[in-house]
């Protein structure tokens, strides 16, 4: 079994065929996937993917380039996601 440790399945490029991409990965032997949320929007999308697919895990955070946009409201969102990830 393979573990994809750095994916961006929530990227807009996969909007039309995300499920197919995920299925093809499984067929190729990828049993686990770590989706990376690097800003608030992608973190939220990552959490949603982890809730929809049992074999997809998520890493949520804020890339230093995006930190200037991070505020108290975002911190509350992250805290909520981390306290109840699934």
C-alpha positions in Angstrom: 0.0 0.0 0.0 1.2 3.5 -0.8 0.5 6.6 1.3 0.4 9.9 -0.6 1.7 12.3 2.0 1.1 15.6 0.2 -2.0 16.1 -1.9 -4.1 19.0 -2.9 -7.3 17.2 -4.0 -9.4 20.2 -3.2 -7.7 22.2 -5.9 -10.0 23.7 -8.5 -8.2 21.6 -11.2 -10.0 18.6 -9.8 -13.5 20.2 -9.6 -14.8 18.1 -12.5 -13.2 14.8 -11.8 -12.2 14.7 -8.1 -14.0 11.4 -7.3 -12.4 9.8 -10.4 -8.9 11.0 -9.3 -9.5 9.6 -5.9 -10.7 6.3 -7.3 -7.8 6.0 -9.7 -5.4 6.6 -6.8 -7.0 3.7 -4.9 -6.8 1.5 -8.0 -3.1 2.3 -8.3 -2.5 1.1 -4.7 -2.7 4.4 -2.8 -4.5 3.4 0.3 -4.1 6.6 2.3 -3.9 10.3 1.3 -2.9 13.3 3.3 -4.6 16.4 1.9 -2.9 19.7 2.8 -4.8 22.8 3.7 -2.5 25.8 3.5 -4.9 28.6 4.0 -8.4 29.0 5.6 -10.3 28.1 2.4 -8.2 25.0 1.6 -8.1 24.0 5.3 -11.9 24.0 5.3 -12.0 22.0 2.1 -9.5 19.5 3.5 -11.7 19.0 6.6 -14.7 18.3 4.3 -12.7 15.8 2.3 -11.6 13.9 5.5 -15.3 13.8 6.5 -16.3 12.4 3.1 -13.5 9.8 2.6 -12.4 7.6 5.4 -8.9 7.0 3.8 -8.2 10.8 3.3 -6.5 12.6 6.2 -5.8 16.2 6.5 -3.2 18.7 7.6 -4.5 22.2 8.2 -2.5 25.3 8.8 -1.6 28.6 7.3 1.4 29.0 5.0 3.5 32.0 5.9 2.6 33.8 2.7 -1.1 33.6 3.8 -0.5 34.5 7.5 -1.3 38.2 6.9 -4.9 37.2 6.1 -5.4 35.1 9.2 -7.5 36.6 12.0 -9.3 35.7 15.2 -12.4 34.4 13.3 -10.1 32.0 11.3 -8.5 30.8 14.6 -11.9 29.9 15.9 -12.7 28.0 12.7 -9.4 26.0 12.9 -10.0 25.3 16.6 -13.5 23.9 15.8 -12.2 21.7 13.0 -9.4 20.4 15.1 -11.7 19.5 18.1 -14.1 17.6 15.9 -12.3 16.5 12.7 -14.8 14.0 11.5 
